[in-house]
Amino acid sequence: MDPRDEATALFDQVDTDKDGVTTLKEWQDREMSQRRNPFDLTKFLSGDRSGDRAIDREEFLRYYLRNQGQV
């Protein structure tokens, strides 16, 4: 699968309320569902380029591609 398609599919999974952004809560819920503990706040913050405590689809795509899918 193309990395952009992978990123889009993953974003859609994380964005559980389908509002076009992933919030800190949605990110935490994903981390917990993947049994990643403790929650890595630095991952979220490094993906939040605008600093608004939410990651939109474009920010997520840039973060995903920059980190070679290691979300």
mmCIF file of the N, C-alpha and C atoms, coordinates in Angstrom:
data_MODEL
# 
_entry.id   MODEL 
# 
loop_
_atom_site.group_PDB 
_atom_site.id 
_atom_site.type_symbol 
_atom_site.label_atom_id 
_atom_site.label_alt_id 
_atom_site.label_comp_id 
_atom_site.label_asym_id 
_atom_site.label_entity_id 
_atom_site.label_seq_id 
_atom_site.pdbx_PDB_ins_code 
_atom_site.Cartn_x 
_atom_site.Cartn_y 
_atom_site.Cartn_z 
_atom_site.occupancy 
_atom_site.B_iso_or_equiv 
_atom_site.pdbx_formal_charge 
_atom_site.auth_seq_id 
_atom_site.auth_comp_id 
_atom_site.auth_asym_id 
_atom_site.auth_atom_id 
_atom_site.pdbx_PDB_model_num 
ATOM 1   N N  . MET A 1 1  ? 0.845   -1.182 0.000  1.00 0.00 ? 1  MET A N  1 
ATOM 2   C CA . MET A 1 1  ? 0.000   0.000  0.000  1.00 0.00 ? 1  MET A CA 1 
ATOM 3   C C  . MET A 1 1  ? 0.892   1.248  0.000  1.00 0.00 ? 1  MET A C  1 
ATOM 4   N N  . ASP A 1 2  ? 0.479   2.234  -0.714 1.00 0.00 ? 2  ASP A N  1 
ATOM 5   C CA . ASP A 1 2  ? 1.186   3.515  -0.769 1.00 0.00 ? 2  ASP A CA 1 
ATOM 6   C C  . ASP A 1 2  ? 1.190   4.164  0.619  1.00 0.00 ? 2  ASP A C  1 
ATOM 7   N N  . PRO A 1 3  ? 2.317   4.755  1.055  1.00 0.00 ? 3  PRO A N  1 
ATOM 8   C CA . PRO A 1 3  ? 2.388   5.367  2.383  1.00 0.00 ? 3  PRO A CA 1 
ATOM 9   C C  . PRO A 1 3  ? 1.317   6.440  2.623  1.00 0.00 ? 3  PRO A C  1 
ATOM 10  N N  . ARG A 1 4  ? 0.973   7.182  1.581  1.00 0.00 ? 4  ARG A N  1 
ATOM 11  C CA . ARG A 1 4  ? -0.081  8.194  1.757  1.00 0.00 ? 4  ARG A CA 1 
ATOM 12  C C  . ARG A 1 4  ? -1.431  7.544  2.015  1.00 0.00 ? 4  ARG A C  1 
ATOM 13  N N  . ASP A 1 5  ? -1.686  6.433  1.347  1.00 0.00 ? 5  ASP A N  1 
ATOM 14  C CA . ASP A 1 5  ? -2.932  5.695  1.580  1.00 0.00 ? 5  ASP A CA 1 
ATOM 15  C C  . ASP A 1 5  ? -2.950  5.097  2.984  1.00 0.00 ? 5  ASP A C  1 
ATOM 16  N N  . GLU A 1 6  ? -1.790  4.587  3.424  1.00 0.00 ? 6  GLU A N  1 
ATOM 17  C CA . GLU A 1 6  ? -1.680  4.050  4.783  1.00 0.00 ? 6  GLU A CA 1 
ATOM 18  C C  . GLU A 1 6  ? -1.962  5.145  5.808  1.00 0.00 ? 6  GLU A C  1 
ATOM 19  N N  . ALA A 1 7  ? -1.373  6.314  5.589  1.00 0.00 ? 7  ALA A N  1 
ATOM 20  C CA . ALA A 1 7  ? -1.563  7.434  6.509  1.00 0.00 ? 7  ALA A CA 1 
ATOM 21  C C  . ALA A 1 7  ? -3.027  7.853  6.555  1.00 0.00 ? 7  ALA A C  1 
ATOM 22  N N  . THR A 1 8  ? -3.661  7.913  5.408  1.00 0.00 ? 8  THR A N  1 
ATOM 23  C CA . THR A 1 8  ? -5.071  8.294  5.351  1.00 0.00 ? 8  THR A CA 1 
ATOM 24  C C  . THR A 1 8  ? -5.937  7.289  6.103  1.00 0.00 ? 8  THR A C  1 
ATOM 25  N N  . ALA A 1 9  ? -5.681  6.012  5.892  1.00 0.00 ? 9  ALA A N  1 
ATOM 26  C CA . ALA A 1 9  ? -6.454  4.965  6.575  1.00 0.00 ? 9  ALA A CA 1 
ATOM 27  C C  . ALA A 1 9  ? -6.253  5.041  8.089  1.00 0.00 ? 9  ALA A C  1 
ATOM 28  N N  . LEU A 1 10 ? -5.025  5.260  8.518  1.00 0.00 ? 10 LEU A N  1 
ATOM 29  C CA . LEU A 1 10 ? -4.750  5.349  9.941  1.00 0.00 ? 10 LEU A CA 1 
ATOM 30  C C  . LEU A 1 10 ? -5.389  6.596  10.548 1.00 0.00 ? 10 LEU A C  1 
ATOM 31  N N  . PHE A 1 11 ? -5.296  7.710  9.844  1.00 0.00 ? 11 PHE A N  1 
ATOM 32  C CA . PHE A 1 11 ? -5.926  8.940  10.333 1.00 0.00 ? 11 PHE A CA 1 
ATOM 33  C C  . PHE A 1 11 ? -7.416  8.705  10.535 1.00 0.00 ? 11 PHE A C  1 
ATOM 34  N N  . ASP A 1 12 ? -8.052  8.050  9.577  1.00 0.00 ? 12 ASP A N  1 
ATOM 35  C CA . ASP A 1 12 ? -9.489  7.781  9.685  1.00 0.00 ? 12 ASP A CA 1 
ATOM 36  C C  . ASP A 1 12 ? -9.812  6.900  10.883 1.00 0.00 ? 12 ASP A C  1 
ATOM 37  N N  . GLN A 1 13 ? -8.905  5.999  11.233 1.00 0.00 ? 13 GLN A N  1 
ATOM 38  C CA . GLN A 1 13 ? -9.111  5.158  12.425 1.00 0.00 ? 13 GLN A CA 1 
ATOM 39  C C  . GLN A 1 13 ? -8.980  5.974  13.712 1.00 0.00 ? 13 GLN A C  1 
ATOM 40  N N  . VAL A 1 14 ? -7.993  6.853  13.745 1.00 0.00 ? 14 VAL A N  1 
ATOM 41  C CA . VAL A 1 14 ? -7.735  7.634  14.956 1.00 0.00 ? 14 VAL A CA 1 
ATOM 42  C C  . VAL A 1 14 ? -8.784  8.727  15.145 1.00 0.00 ? 14 VAL A C  1 
ATOM 43  N N  . ASP A 1 15 ? -9.237  9.321  14.064 1.00 0.00 ? 15 ASP A N  1 
ATOM 44  C CA . ASP A 1 15 ? -10.233 10.401 14.114 1.00 0.00 ? 15 ASP A CA 1 
ATOM 45  C C  . ASP A 1 15 ? -11.621 9.784  14.318 1.00 0.00 ? 15 ASP A C  1 
ATOM 46  N N  . THR A 1 16 ? -11.873 9.334  15.539 1.00 0.00 ? 16 THR A N  1 
ATOM 47  C CA . THR A 1 16 ? -13.084 8.556  15.808 1.00 0.00 ? 16 THR A CA 1 
ATOM 48  C C  . THR A 1 16 ? -14.375 9.362  15.685 1.00 0.00 ? 16 THR A C  1 
ATOM 49  N N  . ASP A 1 17 ? -14.332 10.667 15.901 1.00 0.00 ? 17 ASP A N  1 
ATOM 50  C CA . ASP A 1 17 ? -15.558 11.453 15.755 1.00 0.00 ? 17 ASP A CA 1 
ATOM 51  C C  . ASP A 1 17 ? -15.714 12.056 14.356 1.00 0.00 ? 17 ASP A C  1 
ATOM 52  N N  . LYS A 1 18 ? -14.757 11.753 13.490 1.00 0.00 ? 18 LYS A N  1 
ATOM 53  C CA . LYS A 1 18 ? -14.807 12.137 12.060 1.00 0.00 ? 18 LYS A CA 1 
ATOM 54  C C  . LYS A 1 18 ? -14.984 13.632 11.837 1.00 0.00 ? 18 LYS A C  1 
ATOM 55  N N  . ASP A 1 19 ? -14.270 14.431 12.672 1.00 0.00 ? 19 ASP A N  1 
ATOM 56  C CA . ASP A 1 19 ? -14.360 15.882 12.511 1.00 0.00 ? 19 ASP A CA 1 
ATOM 57  C C  . ASP A 1 19 ? -13.182 16.471 11.742 1.00 0.00 ? 19 ASP A C  1 
ATOM 58  N N  . GLY A 1 20 ? -12.296 15.598 11.253 1.00 0.00 ? 20 GLY A N  1 
ATOM 59  C CA . GLY A 1 20 ? -11.185 16.067 10.435 1.00 0.00 ? 20 GLY A CA 1 
ATOM 60  C C  . GLY A 1 20 ? -9.918  16.378 11.196 1.00 0.00 ? 20 GLY A C  1 
ATOM 61  N N  . VAL A 1 21 ? -9.935  16.193 12.524 1.00 0.00 ? 21 VAL A N  1 
ATOM 62  C CA . VAL A 1 21 ? -8.741  16.374 13.345 1.00 0.00 ? 21 VAL A CA 1 
ATOM 63  C C  . VAL A 1 21 ? -8.670  15.257 14.371 1.00 0.00 ? 21 VAL A C  1 
ATOM 64  N N  . THR A 1 22 ? -7.444  14.918 14.773 1.00 0.00 ? 22 THR A N  1 
ATOM 65  C CA . THR A 1 22 ? -7.275  13.990 15.877 1.00 0.00 ? 22 THR A CA 1 
ATOM 66  C C  . THR A 1 22 ? -6.906  14.806 17.100 1.00 0.00 ? 22 THR A C  1 
ATOM 67  N N  . THR A 1 23 ? -7.603  14.563 18.169 1.00 0.00 ? 23 THR A N  1 
ATOM 68  C CA . THR A 1 23 ? -7.360  15.274 19.418 1.00 0.00 ? 23 THR A CA 1 
ATOM 69  C C  . THR A 1 23 ? -6.426  14.452 20.297 1.00 0.00 ? 23 THR A C  1 
ATOM 70  N N  . LEU A 1 24 ? -5.961  15.074 21.342 1.00 0.00 ? 24 LEU A N  1 
ATOM 71  C CA . LEU A 1 24 ? -5.118  14.384 22.305 1.00 0.00 ? 24 LEU A CA 1 
ATOM 72  C C  . LEU A 1 24 ? -5.856  13.154 22.860 1.00 0.00 ? 24 LEU A C  1 
ATOM 73  N N  . LYS A 1 25 ? -7.138  13.293 23.138 1.00 0.00 ? 25 LYS A N  1 
ATOM 74  C CA . LYS A 1 25 ? -7.932  12.176 23.665 1.00 0.00 ? 25 LYS A CA 1 
ATOM 75  C C  . LYS A 1 25 ? -8.002  11.034 22.657 1.00 0.00 ? 25 LYS A C  1 
ATOM 76  N N  . GLU A 1 26 ? -8.257  11.341 21.398 1.00 0.00 ? 26 GLU A N  1 
ATOM 77  C CA . GLU A 1 26 ? -8.314  10.292 20.371 1.00 0.00 ? 26 GLU A CA 1 
ATOM 78  C C  . GLU A 1 26 ? -6.954  9.599  20.243 1.00 0.00 ? 26 GLU A C  1 
ATOM 79  N N  . TRP A 1 27 ? -5.882  10.377 20.305 1.00 0.00 ? 27 TRP A N  1 
ATOM 80  C CA . TRP A 1 27 ? -4.536  9.819  20.203 1.00 0.00 ? 27 TRP A CA 1 
ATOM 81  C C  . TRP A 1 27 ? -4.267  8.888  21.396 1.00 0.00 ? 27 TRP A C  1 
ATOM 82  N N  . GLN A 1 28 ? -4.634  9.339  22.600 1.00 0.00 ? 28 GLN A N  1 
ATOM 83  C CA . GLN A 1 28 ? -4.439  8.520  23.797 1.00 0.00 ? 28 GLN A CA 1 
ATOM 84  C C  . GLN A 1 28 ? -5.237  7.217  23.686 1.00 0.00 ? 28 GLN A C  1 
ATOM 85  N N  . ASP A 1 29 ? -6.473  7.315  23.229 1.00 0.00 ? 29 ASP A N  1 
ATOM 86  C CA . ASP A 1 29 ? -7.303  6.119  23.087 1.00 0.00 ? 29 ASP A CA 1 
ATOM 87  C C  . ASP A 1 29 ? -6.669  5.131  22.118 1.00 0.00 ? 29 ASP A C  1 
ATOM 88  N N  . ARG A 1 30 ? -6.087  5.637  21.037 1.00 0.00 ? 30 ARG A N  1 
ATOM 89  C CA . ARG A 1 30 ? -5.427  4.741  20.086 1.00 0.00 ? 30 ARG A CA 1 
ATOM 90  C C  . ARG A 1 30 ? -4.212  4.076  20.718 1.00 0.00 ? 30 ARG A C  1 
ATOM 91  N N  . GLU A 1 31 ? -3.425  4.867  21.421 1.00 0.00 ? 31 GLU A N  1 
ATOM 92  C CA . GLU A 1 31 ? -2.241  4.311  22.074 1.00 0.00 ? 31 GLU A CA 1 
ATOM 93  C C  . GLU A 1 31 ? -2.635  3.215  23.061 1.00 0.00 ? 31 GLU A C  1 
ATOM 94  N N  . MET A 1 32 ? -3.696  3.447  23.814 1.00 0.00 ? 32 MET A N  1 
ATOM 95  C CA . MET A 1 32 ? -4.148  2.448  24.783 1.00 0.00 ? 32 MET A CA 1 
ATOM 96  C C  . MET A 1 32 ? -4.685  1.206  24.070 1.00 0.00 ? 32 MET A C  1 
ATOM 97  N N  . SER A 1 33 ? -5.385  1.383  22.967 1.00 0.00 ? 33 SER A N  1 
ATOM 98  C CA . SER A 1 33 ? -5.934  0.240  22.247 1.00 0.00 ? 33 SER A CA 1 
ATOM 99  C C  . SER A 1 33 ? -4.824  -0.593 21.606 1.00 0.00 ? 33 SER A C  1 
ATOM 100 N N  . GLN A 1 34 ? -3.691  0.047  21.326 1.00 0.00 ? 34 GLN A N  1 
ATOM 101 C CA . GLN A 1 34 ? -2.543  -0.658 20.766 1.00 0.00 ? 34 GLN A CA 1 
ATOM 102 C C  . GLN A 1 34 ? -1.635  -1.199 21.875 1.00 0.00 ? 34 GLN A C  1 
ATOM 103 N N  . ARG A 1 35 ? -2.083  -1.030 23.109 1.00 0.00 ? 35 ARG A N  1 
ATOM 104 C CA . ARG A 1 35 ? -1.343  -1.472 24.303 1.00 0.00 ? 35 ARG A CA 1 
ATOM 105 C C  . ARG A 1 35 ? 0.034   -0.822 24.405 1.00 0.00 ? 35 ARG A C  1 
ATOM 106 N N  . ARG A 1 36 ? 0.085   0.430  23.997 1.00 0.00 ? 36 ARG A N  1 
ATOM 107 C CA . ARG A 1 36 ? 1.328   1.199  24.125 1.00 0.00 ? 36 ARG A CA 1 
ATOM 108 C C  . ARG A 1 36 ? 1.233   1.980  25.423 1.00 0.00 ? 36 ARG A C  1 
ATOM 109 N N  . ASN A 1 37 ? 2.110   1.679  26.328 1.00 0.00 ? 37 ASN A N  1 
ATOM 110 C CA . ASN A 1 37 ? 2.034   2.292  27.623 1.00 0.00 ? 37 ASN A CA 1 
ATOM 111 C C  . ASN A 1 37 ? 3.457   2.584  28.092 1.00 0.00 ? 37 ASN A C  1 
ATOM 112 N N  . PRO A 1 38 ? 3.774   3.714  28.623 1.00 0.00 ? 38 PRO A N  1 
ATOM 113 C CA . PRO A 1 38 ? 2.868   4.819  28.840 1.00 0.00 ? 38 PRO A CA 1 
ATOM 114 C C  . PRO A 1 38 ? 2.626   5.631  27.558 1.00 0.00 ? 38 PRO A C  1 
ATOM 115 N N  . PHE A 1 39 ? 1.623   6.470  27.602 1.00 0.00 ? 39 PHE A N  1 
ATOM 116 C CA . PHE A 1 39 ? 1.299   7.321  26.471 1.00 0.00 ? 39 PHE A CA 1 
ATOM 117 C C  . PHE A 1 39 ? 2.475   8.256  26.178 1.00 0.00 ? 39 PHE A C  1 
ATOM 118 N N  . ASP A 1 40 ? 2.848   8.354  24.918 1.00 0.00 ? 40 ASP A N  1 
ATOM 119 C CA . ASP A 1 40 ? 3.979   9.183  24.513 1.00 0.00 ? 40 ASP A CA 1 
ATOM 120 C C  . ASP A 1 40 ? 3.480   10.542 24.001 1.00 0.00 ? 40 ASP A C  1 
ATOM 121 N N  . LEU A 1 41 ? 3.417   11.499 24.903 1.00 0.00 ? 41 LEU A N  1 
ATOM 122 C CA . LEU A 1 41 ? 2.928   12.835 24.560 1.00 0.00 ? 41 LEU A CA 1 
ATOM 123 C C  . LEU A 1 41 ? 3.824   13.506 23.526 1.00 0.00 ? 41 LEU A C  1 
ATOM 124 N N  . THR A 1 42 ? 5.109   13.211 23.535 1.00 0.00 ? 42 THR A N  1 
ATOM 125 C CA . THR A 1 42 ? 6.016   13.849 22.582 1.00 0.00 ? 42 THR A CA 1 
ATOM 126 C C  . THR A 1 42 ? 5.670   13.479 21.142 1.00 0.00 ? 42 THR A C  1 
ATOM 127 N N  . LYS A 1 43 ? 5.169   12.272 20.919 1.00 0.00 ? 43 LYS A N  1 
ATOM 128 C CA . LYS A 1 43 ? 4.735   11.895 19.560 1.00 0.00 ? 43 LYS A CA 1 
ATOM 129 C C  . LYS A 1 43 ? 3.595   12.797 19.113 1.00 0.00 ? 43 LYS A C  1 
ATOM 130 N N  . PHE A 1 44 ? 2.624   12.974 19.988 1.00 0.00 ? 44 PHE A N  1 
ATOM 131 C CA . PHE A 1 44 ? 1.485   13.817 19.633 1.00 0.00 ? 44 PHE A CA 1 
ATOM 132 C C  . PHE A 1 44 ? 1.931   15.241 19.361 1.00 0.00 ? 44 PHE A C  1 
ATOM 133 N N  . LEU A 1 45 ? 2.716   15.783 20.266 1.00 0.00 ? 45 LEU A N  1 
ATOM 134 C CA . LEU A 1 45 ? 3.140   17.175 20.124 1.00 0.00 ? 45 LEU A CA 1 
ATOM 135 C C  . LEU A 1 45 ? 4.021   17.389 18.907 1.00 0.00 ? 45 LEU A C  1 
ATOM 136 N N  . SER A 1 46 ? 4.844   16.418 18.542 1.00 0.00 ? 46 SER A N  1 
ATOM 137 C CA . SER A 1 46 ? 5.678   16.596 17.357 1.00 0.00 ? 46 SER A CA 1 
ATOM 138 C C  . SER A 1 46 ? 4.853   16.535 16.074 1.00 0.00 ? 46 SER A C  1 
ATOM 139 N N  . GLY A 1 47 ? 3.701   15.891 16.126 1.00 0.00 ? 47 GLY A N  1 
ATOM 140 C CA . GLY A 1 47 ? 2.816   15.871 14.963 1.00 0.00 ? 47 GLY A CA 1 
ATOM 141 C C  . GLY A 1 47 ? 1.955   17.118 14.852 1.00 0.00 ? 47 GLY A C  1 
ATOM 142 N N  . ASP A 1 48 ? 1.773   17.820 15.952 1.00 0.00 ? 48 ASP A N  1 
ATOM 143 C CA . ASP A 1 48 ? 0.932   19.019 15.997 1.00 0.00 ? 48 ASP A CA 1 
ATOM 144 C C  . ASP A 1 48 ? 1.749   20.237 15.595 1.00 0.00 ? 48 ASP A C  1 
ATOM 145 N N  . ARG A 1 49 ? 1.918   20.420 14.310 1.00 0.00 ? 49 ARG A N  1 
ATOM 146 C CA . ARG A 1 49 ? 2.772   21.500 13.799 1.00 0.00 ? 49 ARG A CA 1 
ATOM 147 C C  . ARG A 1 49 ? 2.228   22.892 14.112 1.00 0.00 ? 49 ARG A C  1 
ATOM 148 N N  . SER A 1 50 ? 0.909   23.036 14.167 1.00 0.00 ? 50 SER A N  1 
ATOM 149 C CA . SER A 1 50 ? 0.332   24.358 14.400 1.00 0.00 ? 50 SER A CA 1 
ATOM 150 C C  . SER A 1 50 ? 0.261   24.718 15.879 1.00 0.00 ? 50 SER A C  1 
ATOM 151 N N  . GLY A 1 51 ? 0.454   23.740 16.768 1.00 0.00 ? 51 GLY A N  1 
ATOM 152 C CA . GLY A 1 51 ? 0.427   24.007 18.199 1.00 0.00 ? 51 GLY A CA 1 
ATOM 153 C C  . GLY A 1 51 ? -0.958  24.191 18.783 1.00 0.00 ? 51 GLY A C  1 
ATOM 154 N N  . ASP A 1 52 ? -1.990  23.737 18.074 1.00 0.00 ? 52 ASP A N  1 
ATOM 155 C CA . ASP A 1 52 ? -3.357  23.925 18.563 1.00 0.00 ? 52 ASP A CA 1 
ATOM 156 C C  . ASP A 1 52 ? -3.905  22.727 19.338 1.00 0.00 ? 52 ASP A C  1 
ATOM 157 N N  . ARG A 1 53 ? -3.035  21.782 19.668 1.00 0.00 ? 53 ARG A N  1 
ATOM 158 C CA . ARG A 1 53 ? -3.388  20.581 20.427 1.00 0.00 ? 53 ARG A CA 1 
ATOM 159 C C  . ARG A 1 53 ? -4.352  19.663 19.683 1.00 0.00 ? 53 ARG A C  1 
ATOM 160 N N  . ALA A 1 54 ? -4.323  19.763 18.367 1.00 0.00 ? 54 ALA A N  1 
ATOM 161 C CA . ALA A 1 54 ? -5.082  18.865 17.498 1.00 0.00 ? 54 ALA A CA 1 
ATOM 162 C C  . ALA A 1 54 ? -4.252  18.659 16.235 1.00 0.00 ? 54 ALA A C  1 
ATOM 163 N N  . ILE A 1 55 ? -4.392  17.486 15.633 1.00 0.00 ? 55 ILE A N  1 
ATOM 164 C CA . ILE A 1 55 ? -3.639  17.182 14.421 1.00 0.00 ? 55 ILE A CA 1 
ATOM 165 C C  . ILE A 1 55 ? -4.621  16.986 13.284 1.00 0.00 ? 55 ILE A C  1 
ATOM 166 N N  . ASP A 1 56 ? -4.534  17.886 12.299 1.00 0.00 ? 56 ASP A N  1 
ATOM 167 C CA . ASP A 1 56 ? -5.426  17.731 11.151 1.00 0.00 ? 56 ASP A CA 1 
ATOM 168 C C  . ASP A 1 56 ? -4.824  16.727 10.165 1.00 0.00 ? 56 ASP A C  1 
ATOM 169 N N  . ARG A 1 57 ? -5.573  16.411 9.136  1.00 0.00 ? 57 ARG A N  1 
ATOM 170 C CA . ARG A 1 57 ? -5.156  15.383 8.181  1.00 0.00 ? 57 ARG A CA 1 
ATOM 171 C C  . ARG A 1 57 ? -3.796  15.695 7.554  1.00 0.00 ? 57 ARG A C  1 
ATOM 172 N N  . GLU A 1 58 ? -3.555  16.934 7.183  1.00 0.00 ? 58 GLU A N  1 
ATOM 173 C CA . GLU A 1 58 ? -2.276  17.309 6.555  1.00 0.00 ? 58 GLU A CA 1 
ATOM 174 C C  . GLU A 1 58 ? -1.113  17.185 7.529  1.00 0.00 ? 58 GLU A C  1 
ATOM 175 N N  . GLU A 1 59 ? -1.317  17.641 8.768  1.00 0.00 ? 59 GLU A N  1 
ATOM 176 C CA . GLU A 1 59 ? -0.270  17.492 9.779  1.00 0.00 ? 59 GLU A CA 1 
ATOM 177 C C  . GLU A 1 59 ? 0.038   16.012 10.000 1.00 0.00 ? 59 GLU A C  1 
ATOM 178 N N  . PHE A 1 60 ? -1.005  15.204 10.064 1.00 0.00 ? 60 PHE A N  1 
ATOM 179 C CA . PHE A 1 60 ? -0.833  13.765 10.278 1.00 0.00 ? 60 PHE A CA 1 
ATOM 180 C C  . PHE A 1 60 ? -0.067  13.139 9.124  1.00 0.00 ? 60 PHE A C  1 
ATOM 181 N N  . LEU A 1 61 ? -0.411  13.508 7.907  1.00 0.00 ? 61 LEU A N  1 
ATOM 182 C CA . LEU A 1 61 ? 0.273   12.965 6.736  1.00 0.00 ? 61 LEU A CA 1 
ATOM 183 C C  . LEU A 1 61 ? 1.758   13.323 6.773  1.00 0.00 ? 61 LEU A C  1 
ATOM 184 N N  . ARG A 1 62 ? 2.078   14.584 7.055  1.00 0.00 ? 62 ARG A N  1 
ATOM 185 C CA . ARG A 1 62 ? 3.483   14.998 7.145  1.00 0.00 ? 62 ARG A CA 1 
ATOM 186 C C  . ARG A 1 62 ? 4.211   14.228 8.243  1.00 0.00 ? 62 ARG A C  1 
ATOM 187 N N  . TYR A 1 63 ? 3.579   14.104 9.410  1.00 0.00 ? 63 TYR A N  1 
ATOM 188 C CA . TYR A 1 63 ? 4.189   13.386 10.526 1.00 0.00 ? 63 TYR A CA 1 
ATOM 189 C C  . TYR A 1 63 ? 4.418   11.916 10.157 1.00 0.00 ? 63 TYR A C  1 
ATOM 190 N N  . TYR A 1 64 ? 3.421   11.288 9.579  1.00 0.00 ? 64 TYR A N  1 
ATOM 191 C CA . TYR A 1 64 ? 3.499   9.870  9.215  1.00 0.00 ? 64 TYR A CA 1 
ATOM 192 C C  . TYR A 1 64 ? 4.611   9.618  8.198  1.00 0.00 ? 64 TYR A C  1 
ATOM 193 N N  . LEU A 1 65 ? 4.662   10.436 7.168  1.00 0.00 ? 65 LEU A N  1 
ATOM 194 C CA . LEU A 1 65 ? 5.687   10.252 6.132  1.00 0.00 ? 65 LEU A CA 1 
ATOM 195 C C  . LEU A 1 65 ? 7.085   10.567 6.669  1.00 0.00 ? 65 LEU A C  1 
ATOM 196 N N  . ARG A 1 66 ? 7.193   11.583 7.504  1.00 0.00 ? 66 ARG A N  1 
ATOM 197 C CA . ARG A 1 66 ? 8.483   11.954 8.089  1.00 0.00 ? 66 ARG A CA 1 
ATOM 198 C C  . ARG A 1 66 ? 9.029   10.854 8.993  1.00 0.00 ? 66 ARG A C  1 
ATOM 199 N N  . ASN A 1 67 ? 8.123   10.153 9.669  1.00 0.00 ? 67 ASN A N  1 
ATOM 200 C CA . ASN A 1 67 ? 8.521   9.109  10.609 1.00 0.00 ? 67 ASN A CA 1 
ATOM 201 C C  . ASN A 1 67 ? 8.370   7.708  10.032 1.00 0.00 ? 67 ASN A C  1 
ATOM 202 N N  . GLN A 1 68 ? 8.230   7.618  8.730  1.00 0.00 ? 68 GLN A N  1 
ATOM 203 C CA . GLN A 1 68 ? 8.172   6.351  8.006  1.00 0.00 ? 68 GLN A CA 1 
ATOM 204 C C  . GLN A 1 68 ? 7.149   5.389  8.605  1.00 0.00 ? 68 GLN A C  1 
ATOM 205 N N  . GLY A 1 69 ? 5.973   5.935  8.927  1.00 0.00 ? 69 GLY A N  1 
ATOM 206 C CA . GLY A 1 69 ? 4.893   5.103  9.421  1.00 0.00 ? 69 GLY A CA 1 
ATOM 207 C C  . GLY A 1 69 ? 4.966   4.730  10.886 1.00 0.00 ? 69 GLY A C  1 
ATOM 208 N N  . GLN A 1 70 ? 5.951   5.224  11.604 1.00 0.00 ? 70 GLN A N  1 
ATOM 209 C CA . GLN A 1 70 ? 6.079   4.883  13.029 1.00 0.00 ? 70 GLN A CA 1 
ATOM 210 C C  . GLN A 1 70 ? 5.228   5.823  13.861 1.00 0.00 ? 70 GLN A C  1 
ATOM 211 N N  . VAL A 1 71 ? 3.945   5.533  13.883 1.00 0.00 ? 71 VAL A N  1 
ATOM 212 C CA . VAL A 1 71 ? 2.999   6.373  14.650 1.00 0.00 ? 71 VAL A CA 1 
ATOM 213 C C  . VAL A 1 71 ? 2.634   5.666  15.920 1.00 0.00 ? 71 VAL A C  1 
# 
